[in-house]
Amino acid sequence: MISQPYHLYVERSDASKNMARYYAMSIEPNLFGDVSLLRKWGRIGTKGQMMVHHFGREEEAVGLFLDLLRQKRKRGYSPRPSMSM
């Protein structure tokens, strides 16, 4: 069971480069009692791509979640209101 909710939605936009990207992540329990990190990204307004990482422990998923968050912040992504995945 997950101790607290982990959800993130960030965007990066630059009109001069015609750039409008989003990146969303969440940590969810799966049917087998493990933990999954769901990642979704793409151009704002499109379906985008999705990747799922499976972990045996919540701490491992949180570690990757925080690493990816740091990477996205360095690249200029900023938080926006939460959106459903």
C-alpha positions as CSV (number, residue, x, y, z in Angstrom):
1,M,0.0,0.0,0.0
2,I,1.2,3.5,-0.8
3,S,1.8,5.7,2.2
4,Q,0.9,9.0,0.4
5,P,-0.2,10.0,-3.1
6,Y,2.5,10.9,-5.6
7,H,1.1,12.9,-8.7
8,L,2.9,15.4,-10.8
9,Y,2.0,17.4,-13.9
10,V,4.5,19.9,-15.4
11,E,4.6,21.8,-18.7
12,R,7.3,23.5,-20.7
13,S,6.3,26.1,-23.3
14,D,8.3,28.4,-25.6
15,A,6.3,30.1,-28.4
16,S,9.5,31.2,-30.2
17,K,10.4,27.5,-30.7
18,N,6.8,26.3,-31.2
19,M,7.3,24.2,-28.1
20,A,4.4,23.1,-25.8
21,R,5.3,19.9,-23.9
22,Y,3.9,18.2,-20.8
23,Y,5.2,15.5,-18.5
24,A,3.0,13.6,-15.9
25,M,4.0,11.0,-13.3
26,S,2.2,9.1,-10.6
27,I,3.0,6.2,-8.3
28,E,0.2,3.7,-8.1
29,P,-0.3,0.2,-6.5
30,N,-0.8,-2.6,-9.0
31,L,-2.9,-5.8,-8.7
32,F,0.0,-7.9,-7.5
33,G,0.8,-5.8,-4.4
34,D,3.8,-4.1,-6.0
35,V,4.2,-0.4,-6.9
36,S,4.2,1.1,-10.4
37,L,5.5,4.5,-11.6
38,L,3.5,5.7,-14.5
39,R,5.1,8.3,-16.8
40,K,3.3,10.1,-19.6
41,W,4.7,12.8,-21.9
42,G,4.1,14.6,-25.2
43,R,2.9,17.7,-26.9
44,I,0.2,19.6,-25.0
45,G,-3.2,18.6,-26.5
46,T,-2.0,15.2,-27.8
47,K,-2.3,11.7,-26.4
48,G,1.5,11.4,-26.0
49,Q,3.5,8.4,-24.9
50,M,3.4,6.3,-21.8
51,M,5.9,4.2,-19.8
52,V,5.3,2.0,-16.7
53,H,8.1,1.0,-14.3
54,H,7.4,-1.8,-11.8
55,F,9.0,-1.9,-8.3
56,G,8.8,-4.2,-5.3
57,R,9.0,-1.4,-2.8
58,E,7.6,2.1,-2.7
59,E,10.9,3.7,-1.8
60,E,12.4,2.6,-5.1
61,A,9.6,4.2,-7.0
62,V,9.8,7.4,-5.0
63,G,13.6,7.5,-5.7
64,L,13.0,7.4,-9.5
65,F,10.1,9.9,-9.2
66,L,12.3,12.4,-7.4
67,D,15.2,11.9,-9.9
68,L,12.9,12.5,-12.9
69,L,11.4,15.5,-11.2
70,R,14.9,17.1,-10.7
71,Q,15.7,16.4,-14.4
72,K,12.5,18.0,-15.6
73,R,12.9,21.1,-13.4
74,K,16.5,21.6,-14.8
75,R,15.1,21.5,-18.3
76,G,12.6,24.3,-17.6
77,Y,9.4,22.4,-16.8
78,S,7.1,24.1,-14.2
79,P,4.1,22.8,-12.3
80,R,0.6,23.3,-13.6
81,P,-2.8,22.3,-12.1
82,S,-3.1,18.5,-11.8
83,M,-4.7,16.7,-14.8
84,S,-5.8,13.1,-15.0
85,M,-3.6,10.5,-16.7
